């Protein structure tokens, strides 16, 4: 099969990927430090939507792969758009404050700032009026009525004439709903003290959209966390720590004050399946059960035996289960528990409308009938058929018909995140509503027929959902950056009709609205961000911490 252009590549069958097809047509240039193909005179002007880890890792890789003093380098620009005035995305607003080592990747952004070909446009929300109109109510999964009222709202269509390539790295800002569970945050009658993890994590990290989340931990002794991933453990750890040990982090003082009044004594992390199917990592769990004043009784019995059998041959999983099985020997005033085979059925209110209990459906763990191989991912090829002994992932939870009611004072729903579609006024970004992410294969955005749209890419959680850690995000972004360079410099320009972008002759500069926003200091450029950064560092003096974050956008804009 001979294919003349990426835009005409067929949708890959199971086990086949666009990247494999591309490599069969052109020699790989991933090992090259520069691009000197004959098409190097064609300008590469890349717009990145979202300033989280995947966005700036990709930007750094593109610019470092095409040095400024190379023939192609003089024709490369990278512009990054972010709806908040601040960069870093998930690193700033999602990583737990007591994990500062994970935030070291911010140094890549500092390296980018030194390259004259890179520009940052903060406080700029990209989206059509249908999605970014400040008067429009947010969807129920958005958890907050916040509409970024201080940001410049720019239709996606306004950007397209100015760029040859578009990379979507705007993350996953919606929560998976528990709309069928009465009293949940996404139900028609949400209860007080029921919070999605997205909102709770954003609150304790100082995200402006959740600065006013009504968290009051006075009188809250028992907390139920629905879910058993790393985010669930972060929430549990922060609640059990309280303010103790967090004073030196970048957690806002307003949050520390709430935590200092906490009465939390017991946190339960509850999963619908068994020990063999938990989603948290050994590192996170070890930290959880190492809290000095928090008892963990361990997991024993038939469930643990079944979990061990399900992970036979998986050394990492076996080590995690061995750690889960052992009590930590702490006889402190607080406790952490893992409960399994429970799915929330209803959150029960007291007479004041606050959650007072959870009705849980009890599940049985069964082998999935006719389990099919998992689809290929952006990092792996086809997955072999399961062996006769079903893997841990092939186990499914089925309700037994029994229900149990367990009292609780607060519920945090940690059941995953979703991205939101980005409309473009005449060109609608392909979006997989079922999976809650941009339609793509290996990072290349595809239309409804499975055809790759030349010049349009997605990375990070917007592309693959909320999975992986910073390291895997970095590797994916680096790989995608290499593909962007290959597509642009090592293949002939596609027909203009195959993409909404200006693939060969982009307009100079930025859209008029963005330039006006820069002039009026509504749009935050690198110089303005440095002023915000310096002000936050200055606010922390005498507090024994690196920075005191602004939690209001208007306060950020006031210092520039």
N, C-alpha and C positions, 0 to 999 in steps of 0.2 A: 504494500500500500504506500503510495507516495502522496504526501500532504504538502501543499505549498505554503501554508500559513497556519499559525496557531489558531486563528479564528475559525478555521474549518476543521479542526480536530474533532473526531466523533466522541461522543460520550463514552468513557471507558467501561468495559464490562468488569464483572467481579474479578479482582486480582490484577487489573490493568489500570495504569494511572497516566494522566496526561504527561507527567514528567518523564515517564519511561518512553512514551511515544516521541516526545521532543528530543530526548537523547539519541533516539535511533536515527534522527534526521540531521542533527548538527553536533559537532564535537563539543564536549563540555569545556566551559571556560572557568569553572569554579576555582581552579587552582591558580588562575591568572591574577596578578595584583593590579593590572591595568587593562583597559579595553582600547584596542587600537584598530578595530575593524574599519572597513571603508565607510561605514555609516556613522563614524564618530562625529561627523559634522552635524548630524541631526540632533537638535537639542533634546536632552532628557530633562523634563521639568515635572517633578513628582510632588503631588499633593498628598499629605498623610492626614487622615481625619482621626484624631485621638492621640494624646501625648502620654500614653502609658508605656510599659516596658517594650511591648512588641513594636510600637511605633518608633521609639527612638533607637532601639537596637537595629531595626531595618534601615533607618536613616543613617546611622553611623556606618553601617556596613556598605551602603551604597556609596557614600562620600569617601570612605577610606579605601574602597576598591578602585576608585577613579580619582587619583590625586589631582589636585588643582593644576599642577604643572604638566600634566599629560595632555596629549592632543584632544582626548575626549573630555577631560576634566573641566575645561573652560566652558563646556556646553551643558553642564549639569547644575541643576538647582533643586533643593528640597525645601518645601514649605510645610510646616506642621500647624494644624488647626486644632484648637482645644476649647471646649465650651466653658471651662473654668479659667480664671486668670493664672492658675498654677499648673506647671507640668507634673509629670510622674504618674498620674492616674492611680492605678491599683497600688503602686508602691507607696504612695502618700496616703491613700484613703482606704486601703484594704489590708495591707500587711499589719499584723499586730504591733502595737507600739513597743512591746518588749522583745521584738525580733529586729533590732536595728541592723544586724549584719545582713539581713535580706535586702536592705535598702541601699547597699553599696553600689547597685547598678545605676544609681543616680549619677555616678561619675561619667557615664557615657554621654549623658545630656550635657554635662559641662564641657566635654571634648567637642561635642557638636557645636556648641556656642562659639567656639574659636574658629570655626570654618565660615568664611564670608559667604559661601554658597547656601548656608542654612538660615532659614528665617522661622521664627515662632510667632504665631498669632493666637494668643490666649484671649479668653473672654469672648470667643467667637463660636456661636452655635451654628453648625451646618445642618440644614434640613429645609424642606419646603415649608411654606406657611401652614400646611395642613398638620405638620408635626412640630413646628417650632413657634407657632403663634402664642405669645404670652397669655392670651385670654383663653386659650384652649385648655380644657381639663386634661390632666394626664391619665393614662390608662390605669385600671385598678392594680395592675401588677407593678406599677411604678412606685407605689408605697408613699409617695409624697406629692403634694400639690405644687411643689416648687417647679417653676418654669424658666429658671435662669433669667429673671427679668432685667438684670443689669448687662446681660450679654448682647452683643450684636448678633442678630438673627439673619443668616444669609442662606438663601435657597441653594441647594446643591447645584442646580443648573447654572448658577452664576459663576461657579468655579470652572466648569468643564471647558470653556474656550481658552482657559489660561494654562492648561496642563496637558502633557502627553501621557501621563500615567497617574493613576489614583490608587492609593492604598488605604484600606479601611481597617483601622485598628481601634475602634471606639468602644470596645469591650462589651460587657454584659451588665446593663444598668437596670434591668428588671428582675423581679423575683419570680421563680416558679410558684404559681398560686396553689393554695390548698382550698380552692373555692368550694369544693364539695363538703368541706368540714365546717359545720356551723360554728360560728364564733371566731373563725380564723381571720387573719388580717385581710384576706382577699374576699371574704364572704360578705353578704349583704348586711350582716350584723356583727362587725368586728368587736371583740371584747377589749376592755382596758387590760394592759399588761400582757398583750399578745403582740409580739414583734417578729417580723421577718429578720433573718440574720443579716441580710443586706443592709437593712435600716439600722440595726443595732451596731454592726461593725462600722458603718459609715458615721454613726453618732460618736462612738468612742474614738474615732480617728479625726473628728473635726470637719467632716464634709458639710459645706454650707447648706445643702439640701436637707440635711437631717440634724442641724444644730438645735432645732426646737423639738426633737423627739421627746415625748413626755415620759422619760424614764425616772422613776422614783423608787429607789431600792430600800427605803425605810419600811420595815415590816415584811419585806420579801425574804422568806427563809428557804423556800423550796422552789427550784427552777427545773423545768423540763425542757430539754433541747431536742427537737425533732430532727434526727439526722445523725450520722456517724462519719462525717468527713473531717478534714482538717479545720474547716471553718467552724464546725460544731465544737471542736476541741479548743479553738481559740476563744470562742465565746465562753465556754465553761471555765477556762483558765483565768480569763480576765475577771469573771464574776467571783471566783473563789479567791483570787488574789486580793480583790478590792483595791484600795489605793496603795496598799503596802507593796513597796518594790516598784511602783510605777511612776513615782514622783520624778525620777530622772529621765523619763522618756519624753517623746514629743506629744504625749496625750494632753489635750487642752485642760487648763485649770478648771474650767466649768465641769468637765467630766470627772476629774479627780475629786472634786467636791461631792458629786453624787455618789461616787464609789466609796468615799470616806464614811458615808452614812449608811452603807449597805449592811443589811442583816442576813445576807445569804449564807446559808450553812450547808446546803445540800444541792448538788446538781446532778441530774440524770440525763445521760445521752442515750436516746432511744432509737433503735433501728427496726425496720420492718423485716429484715432477714437475720441471719445468724452471725456468729463470730467470724466465720470464714469469709464473710462478704463486707466487712467494714471497709470504709473508703479512706480512713486516716492512715498516716504513715507511722512507721516505728519511731522516728525522731519526735514527731508531735506527741505521740502517746507517752513516750518515755518522759518527756518534759511534763506532761499532765500529771503523771503519777509520782513525780518527784517534788511536788509542792510540799514544803516542810510541815504544814499543819493540816493536810488534807488526806484522810484515810481512803484507801481503795481496797475493797475486800477480795478482788480477783473474780475470775469467771471460772466456774467449775461445772462438772456434771455432764449430762448427755450432750448438751449443745456444744460444749467445747470438744468433746470427742468427735462429734460429727464435723465440726469445723476443721479439726486436724486432718480427718480423712479427706475432706474436700480439697485441701491445699497440699496433699502429698506430692512431693517433688518440687515444690516451690519453697526454696530455702528462706527467702525474705519473709514470706507469709508465715512460715513455721516459726521464725524468730519472733514475729509480732504476736502470734498466738501464745507462745511461751511466756511472753511478757504480760499479756492480758490475763493469763491463768493465775499468776502469783499475786497474793496480797502484798501491798507495799510496806506493811509493818508499821504504818503511822497510826498513832492513837490520838490524833488531833481533834479539834472541835468541829471540823468540817469534813465532808465526804463527797467523793465522786463515784458515780455508778454507771455501769453499762447495762442496759436492758435490751432484749432482743425479741424478735417476732411480735412486735406491736406496731399497729398502724393507727394513727389518730382518726377517730370517728366523729367526735364532737368535743368542743371546748365548752365547759359548763360554767355559767356565770353565777355569781352570788347576787344578793339583793341590790348591790350598788353597780352592777354591770362589769365588775372585775372578774377575771378568770379565777375559778376556785378549784377546778378539777378537770381531768381529761378522761373521756371515755375512749378506751383503746380496743380496737378489734384484735383478737389474738390470732396469730397466723401459724400455719404449718409450713415447714421448708421442704419443698419437693424438687425432684429433678425435672428440669424443663423438658417437656415432650418434644421430640423432633427438633432439638436445639440446633440452630443453623450457625455457621461460622459468622463471626463479627465482620462487618464491612471493613474495607481497608481504611486506614487513617492517613493523616498527612505525614506520618512518620514511618508507617509500616506498609508492607504490601498485603497480599491476601493472607488470611488466617487459616491454618489447617483445620480440618474437621475435628471435633472433639473426640477424645478417646472414649472407650466404653465406660471408664470411670469419669463421671461428669465433673467438670472443673467447678471451682467455687463460684465463678461468675454465671454458670449455667443453672444455678439453684434459684428457684423462684419462691416467693411467699404467696400463700393462698389462705384466705380467711377460713377459720374453723367454725364460725358462727357464734363463738363465745365472745363476750365483751367484759372488760373489767374497768372500773372507775378508780382513778388514783388522784388524790388531792394534789394540788400544786398552787403556787402563788403567782407564777409567771411562766410563759411559754415563749421560746424562741424557735422559729421555724427555719431550720437550716436544710432546705430541700433543693438547693441549686438556683442558678441564675439563668437569665435569658437575655439575648440582645434584642434590640428593637429595629424595625425596618427604617430605612432612610429614603424618603421619596425625593424625586428630582425635578418636578415640574416638567412633564413631557418625557422624562426618562426615569422609570421607576427601578430602583436597585433590586435585582433578584434576591428574594429572601425566602428562606425555608421556615415557614411559620410553625410547622410541627416541631422542629428541632430548636427553633429560636435562634437562628444564626444566618449569616449571609450565605447564599447558595454558592458553593465553591467546591473545587476539587484540587487538592494539593495547593490551596492558596489562590488559584486562578478563579475568578468569579465566572460563573456559567449562567446562561439564560435557561428558560424553561425547557428548551429542547436539549440541553446538555452541552451547548456550544460555548467555548470560552470567549469572553468579551475582551478583545485586545486592549491591553493597557489597564485593566481593572483587576485589583487584587484585594485579598483580605488576609489578615493575620491575627494571631492571638485569640482571645475568647470570642471575638466577633466572627471568626472563621471556624473554630473547632469546639466552641462551647467552653464552659468553665472547668477545664481540666488542665492538669500539668502544673509544674512549678516554674519559678523564674528561669531556671537553667534550661528547661525544655522550651520555654517561650523564646529564649535567646537563640537556641539552635534553629528553631523553626523560622524565626525572623531572618537570621543569617542566610538560611537556605533560600527563602523567598526573595531576599534582596539579590542573590545571585541570579535567580530566574528573571527578575525584572531587568537586570543588566543584560542578560542573554537575549531576552525577547527584543530589547530596544536596539542593542548594538550589533548583534550577531545574526539578525534575521531581517529580511526586507520589510519596509513599512507596510502595514496592512491597508486594505481599502478603507477609506474614511467612513463608508456606510456601515462598517462592522462594529463601530464603537461610538459612543457619544462624546469622546474626548477629541481634542485637537491633536491628533497623533503625530503630525509632522511640523506644523507651524503654530505653536501656541502664542497667544497674545503676551505682550511684555507686561511685567509687573503683576499686580493683583487686581481683583475686581474693585470698581470705584467705591463701593460701600466699605470694603475693608480698608482701603487707603484713607477714606474719610474717618473711619473709626480710629485709625492710627493717629491722624492729625488731631483728633479730639480727645485722645487718650482713653477712649473706651476700649479699643483693642490693645491688648498687652503684648508688647514686643519683648525681646530679650533684655533690653535696658530697663524696661519697666519691671519685668520679673525680678531682676537683680535688686531693685529697690524694695520690692515686697519681701524678698528673701532676707535682705539685710535688716528690714524692720522686724521680721519675726525673730531673727537671731537676737536683735537688740532687746526685744520684749522679754526674752528669757534670762537676761542678765540678773544674777542674784538668786535665781531659782534652781540652780544646779542642773539645768537641762540645756539641750542644744538649741531649741527654738520653742517659741510659744506661737502656735499657729493662729492665724486669723480664721474665724469661723463664719465671717460675714464678708461677702464680696464687696460691699460698699466700703468696708474698712480697708480692704486690699487696695481698692482704686484710690482711696484717699491719700495714700503715701506715694503715689507715682506722679 
